[in-house]
Amino acid sequence: MPVAGAGLIRFFEEETAGPKIGPGIVVITCVALIIVIIASLYLNALQSGANIPKLPTF
């Protein structure tokens, strides 16, 4: 009698060519990119003289 689900899950152990990037590097890069984009938008607004709302203080 065959086992239910046999052969449905396959694990590929073959290595592919290309750079190996860990998940931590991806997260750090994304956060850094978000910070750079927000900073550039803020600095662009300062240069153009736009009214930038102040953050609330607690």
N, CA, C and O atoms as CSV, one atom per row, in Angstrom:
chain,resi,resn,atom,element,x,y,z
A,1,MET,N,N,0.845,-1.172,0.000
A,1,MET,CA,C,0.000,0.000,0.000
A,1,MET,C,C,0.898,1.245,0.000
A,1,MET,O,O,1.756,1.373,0.873
A,2,PRO,N,N,0.718,2.179,-0.974
A,2,PRO,CA,C,1.585,3.363,-1.054
A,2,PRO,C,C,1.281,4.375,0.057
A,2,PRO,O,O,0.153,4.486,0.538
A,3,VAL,N,N,2.311,5.094,0.436
A,3,VAL,CA,C,2.167,6.137,1.451
A,3,VAL,C,C,1.478,7.343,0.814
A,3,VAL,O,O,1.806,7.730,-0.307
A,4,ALA,N,N,0.524,7.931,1.531
A,4,ALA,CA,C,-0.201,9.094,1.003
A,4,ALA,C,C,0.753,10.268,0.823
A,4,ALA,O,O,1.523,10.591,1.727
A,5,GLY,N,N,0.705,10.893,-0.320
A,5,GLY,CA,C,1.542,12.054,-0.599
A,5,GLY,C,C,2.956,11.713,-1.012
A,5,GLY,O,O,3.806,12.599,-1.100
A,6,ALA,N,N,3.220,10.455,-1.265
A,6,ALA,CA,C,4.581,10.059,-1.634
A,6,ALA,C,C,4.946,10.658,-2.988
A,6,ALA,O,O,4.196,10.535,-3.957
A,7,GLY,N,N,6.077,11.292,-3.040
A,7,GLY,CA,C,6.554,11.854,-4.298
A,7,GLY,C,C,6.041,13.243,-4.611
A,7,GLY,O,O,6.424,13.816,-5.631
A,8,LEU,N,N,5.180,13.810,-3.763
A,8,LEU,CA,C,4.653,15.138,-4.047
A,8,LEU,C,C,5.616,16.244,-3.615
A,8,LEU,O,O,5.594,17.338,-4.179
A,9,ILE,N,N,6.439,15.974,-2.646
A,9,ILE,CA,C,7.399,16.961,-2.167
A,9,ILE,C,C,8.773,16.565,-2.675
A,9,ILE,O,O,9.252,15.459,-2.424
A,10,ARG,N,N,9.396,17.486,-3.392
A,10,ARG,CA,C,10.725,17.213,-3.926
A,10,ARG,C,C,11.675,18.290,-3.442
A,10,ARG,O,O,11.349,19.476,-3.469
A,11,PHE,N,N,12.834,17.880,-3.007
A,11,PHE,CA,C,13.856,18.801,-2.555
A,11,PHE,C,C,14.990,18.787,-3.566
A,11,PHE,O,O,15.540,17.733,-3.887
A,12,PHE,N,N,15.331,19.962,-4.060
A,12,PHE,CA,C,16.406,20.067,-5.033
A,12,PHE,C,C,17.699,20.380,-4.298
A,12,PHE,O,O,17.822,21.425,-3.660
A,13,GLU,N,N,18.637,19.493,-4.387
A,13,GLU,CA,C,19.917,19.683,-3.715
A,13,GLU,C,C,21.003,20.104,-4.692
A,13,GLU,O,O,22.162,20.259,-4.308
A,14,GLU,N,N,20.642,20.284,-5.923
A,14,GLU,CA,C,21.621,20.680,-6.924
A,14,GLU,C,C,21.921,22.168,-6.773
A,14,GLU,O,O,21.008,22.990,-6.716
A,15,GLU,N,N,23.205,22.505,-6.708
A,15,GLU,CA,C,23.621,23.903,-6.573
A,15,GLU,C,C,23.521,24.591,-7.929
A,15,GLU,O,O,23.883,24.018,-8.957
A,16,THR,N,N,23.029,25.817,-7.919
A,16,THR,CA,C,22.956,26.597,-9.145
A,16,THR,C,C,24.061,27.644,-9.138
A,16,THR,O,O,24.560,28.029,-8.081
A,17,ALA,N,N,24.433,28.095,-10.319
A,17,ALA,CA,C,25.475,29.112,-10.439
A,17,ALA,C,C,24.919,30.469,-10.034
A,17,ALA,O,O,23.716,30.713,-10.125
A,18,GLY,N,N,25.801,31.340,-9.589
A,18,GLY,CA,C,25.391,32.690,-9.226
A,18,GLY,C,C,25.733,33.004,-7.789
A,18,GLY,O,O,26.103,32.121,-7.016
A,19,PRO,N,N,25.605,34.278,-7.438
A,19,PRO,CA,C,25.959,34.683,-6.073
A,19,PRO,C,C,24.947,34.177,-5.052
A,19,PRO,O,O,23.748,34.108,-5.322
A,20,LYS,N,N,25.448,33.833,-3.897
A,20,LYS,CA,C,24.576,33.382,-2.807
A,20,LYS,C,C,24.399,34.549,-1.840
A,20,LYS,O,O,25.374,35.043,-1.274
A,21,ILE,N,N,23.167,34.987,-1.651
A,21,ILE,CA,C,22.869,36.115,-0.772
A,21,ILE,C,C,21.955,35.619,0.334
A,21,ILE,O,O,20.908,35.027,0.069
A,22,GLY,N,N,22.348,35.859,1.555
A,22,GLY,CA,C,21.552,35.435,2.695
A,22,GLY,C,C,20.360,36.352,2.919
A,22,GLY,O,O,20.343,37.479,2.426
A,23,PRO,N,N,19.365,35.879,3.658
A,23,PRO,CA,C,18.168,36.687,3.893
A,23,PRO,C,C,18.445,37.936,4.720
A,23,PRO,O,O,17.755,38.943,4.556
A,24,GLY,N,N,19.432,37.895,5.599
A,24,GLY,CA,C,19.760,39.073,6.405
A,24,GLY,C,C,20.261,40.221,5.547
A,24,GLY,O,O,19.910,41.378,5.778
A,25,ILE,N,N,21.085,39.897,4.555
A,25,ILE,CA,C,21.605,40.924,3.647
A,25,ILE,C,C,20.469,41.549,2.847
A,25,ILE,O,O,20.469,42.758,2.614
A,26,VAL,N,N,19.511,40.748,2.430
A,26,VAL,CA,C,18.375,41.262,1.659
A,26,VAL,C,C,17.552,42.225,2.510
A,26,VAL,O,O,17.161,43.291,2.034
A,27,VAL,N,N,17.287,41.862,3.758
A,27,VAL,CA,C,16.496,42.722,4.647
A,27,VAL,C,C,17.234,44.032,4.916
A,27,VAL,O,O,16.636,45.106,4.849
A,28,ILE,N,N,18.524,43.948,5.220
A,28,ILE,CA,C,19.311,45.156,5.498
A,28,ILE,C,C,19.361,46.066,4.272
A,28,ILE,O,O,19.254,47.286,4.400
A,29,THR,N,N,19.522,45.484,3.097
A,29,THR,CA,C,19.558,46.274,1.870
A,29,THR,C,C,18.225,46.968,1.618
A,29,THR,O,O,18.204,48.131,1.215
A,30,CYS,N,N,17.119,46.275,1.847
A,30,CYS,CA,C,15.797,46.874,1.651
A,30,CYS,C,C,15.559,48.022,2.623
A,30,CYS,O,O,15.055,49.074,2.229
A,31,VAL,N,N,15.917,47.830,3.887
A,31,VAL,CA,C,15.739,48.891,4.884
A,31,VAL,C,C,16.612,50.093,4.531
A,31,VAL,O,O,16.161,51.234,4.635
A,32,ALA,N,N,17.845,49.853,4.118
A,32,ALA,CA,C,18.734,50.949,3.731
A,32,ALA,C,C,18.184,51.698,2.522
A,32,ALA,O,O,18.264,52.925,2.469
A,33,LEU,N,N,17.635,50.986,1.563
A,33,LEU,CA,C,17.055,51.621,0.384
A,33,LEU,C,C,15.851,52.475,0.757
A,33,LEU,O,O,15.687,53.576,0.231
A,34,ILE,N,N,15.010,51.981,1.655
A,34,ILE,CA,C,13.853,52.752,2.116
A,34,ILE,C,C,14.310,54.032,2.803
A,34,ILE,O,O,13.734,55.096,2.577
A,35,ILE,N,N,15.343,53.940,3.643
A,35,ILE,CA,C,15.859,55.122,4.343
A,35,ILE,C,C,16.423,56.131,3.349
A,35,ILE,O,O,16.198,57.333,3.498
A,36,VAL,N,N,17.147,55.666,2.347
A,36,VAL,CA,C,17.713,56.566,1.340
A,36,VAL,C,C,16.607,57.265,0.559
A,36,VAL,O,O,16.714,58.459,0.283
A,37,ILE,N,N,15.555,56.551,0.202
A,37,ILE,CA,C,14.450,57.148,-0.553
A,37,ILE,C,C,13.732,58.196,0.284
A,37,ILE,O,O,13.445,59.287,-0.208
A,38,ILE,N,N,13.437,57.882,1.542
A,38,ILE,CA,C,12.756,58.845,2.413
A,38,ILE,C,C,13.632,60.075,2.628
A,38,ILE,O,O,13.134,61.200,2.593
A,39,ALA,N,N,14.926,59.876,2.849
A,39,ALA,CA,C,15.835,61.007,3.047
A,39,ALA,C,C,15.915,61.874,1.794
A,39,ALA,O,O,15.937,63.101,1.893
A,40,SER,N,N,15.960,61.253,0.625
A,40,SER,CA,C,16.041,62.041,-0.604
A,40,SER,C,C,14.759,62.829,-0.844
A,40,SER,O,O,14.814,63.966,-1.313
A,41,LEU,N,N,13.610,62.245,-0.530
A,41,LEU,CA,C,12.352,62.983,-0.663
A,41,LEU,C,C,12.304,64.154,0.311
A,41,LEU,O,O,11.851,65.242,-0.045
A,42,TYR,N,N,12.767,63.937,1.531
A,42,TYR,CA,C,12.780,64.986,2.544
A,42,TYR,C,C,13.729,66.109,2.141
A,42,TYR,O,O,13.376,67.284,2.242
A,43,LEU,N,N,14.933,65.758,1.685
A,43,LEU,CA,C,15.900,66.776,1.276
A,43,LEU,C,C,15.432,67.528,0.034
A,43,LEU,O,O,15.682,68.727,-0.093
A,44,ASN,N,N,14.763,66.844,-0.872
A,44,ASN,CA,C,14.219,67.494,-2.057
A,44,ASN,C,C,13.130,68.487,-1.660
A,44,ASN,O,O,13.042,69.571,-2.236
A,45,ALA,N,N,12.308,68.128,-0.687
A,45,ALA,CA,C,11.261,69.031,-0.225
A,45,ALA,C,C,11.874,70.247,0.466
A,45,ALA,O,O,11.355,71.356,0.334
A,46,LEU,N,N,12.970,70.056,1.200
A,46,LEU,CA,C,13.649,71.186,1.839
A,46,LEU,C,C,14.222,72.138,0.796
A,46,LEU,O,O,14.145,73.357,0.951
A,47,GLN,N,N,14.792,71.583,-0.261
A,47,GLN,CA,C,15.388,72.409,-1.308
A,47,GLN,C,C,14.334,73.209,-2.055
A,47,GLN,O,O,14.565,74.368,-2.400
A,48,SER,N,N,13.186,72.608,-2.308
A,48,SER,CA,C,12.157,73.288,-3.088
A,48,SER,C,C,11.344,74.259,-2.243
A,48,SER,O,O,10.527,75.006,-2.781
A,49,GLY,N,N,11.552,74.262,-0.939
A,49,GLY,CA,C,10.838,75.196,-0.069
A,49,GLY,C,C,9.442,74.739,0.295
A,49,GLY,O,O,8.616,75.551,0.709
A,50,ALA,N,N,9.167,73.472,0.151
A,50,ALA,CA,C,7.843,72.950,0.491
A,50,ALA,C,C,7.647,72.971,2.005
A,50,ALA,O,O,8.611,72.913,2.768
A,51,ASN,N,N,6.406,73.054,2.419
A,51,ASN,CA,C,6.082,73.061,3.840
A,51,ASN,C,C,6.086,71.622,4.347
A,51,ASN,O,O,5.238,70.820,3.958
A,52,ILE,N,N,7.034,71.301,5.209
A,52,ILE,CA,C,7.160,69.949,5.745
A,52,ILE,C,C,6.532,69.927,7.131
A,52,ILE,O,O,6.954,70.682,8.007
A,53,PRO,N,N,5.540,69.083,7.345
A,53,PRO,CA,C,4.910,69.037,8.674
A,53,PRO,C,C,5.873,68.516,9.730
A,53,PRO,O,O,6.687,67.632,9.466
A,54,LYS,N,N,5.768,69.075,10.923
A,54,LYS,CA,C,6.609,68.644,12.041
A,54,LYS,C,C,6.036,67.371,12.646
A,54,LYS,O,O,4.821,67.171,12.662
A,55,LEU,N,N,6.918,66.515,13.144
A,55,LEU,CA,C,6.477,65.303,13.823
A,55,LEU,C,C,5.974,65.665,15.213
A,55,LEU,O,O,6.535,66.545,15.865
A,56,PRO,N,N,4.929,65.000,15.670
A,56,PRO,CA,C,4.420,65.305,17.015
A,56,PRO,C,C,5.408,64.871,18.091
A,56,PRO,O,O,6.085,63.853,17.952
A,57,THR,N,N,5.482,65.643,19.151
A,57,THR,CA,C,6.342,65.287,20.279
A,57,THR,C,C,5.475,64.784,21.413
A,57,THR,O,O,4.372,65.285,21.633
A,58,PHE,N,N,5.968,63.808,22.120
A,58,PHE,CA,C,5.199,63.214,23.210
A,58,PHE,C,C,5.785,63.570,24.538
A,58,PHE,O,O,5.265,63.155,25.574
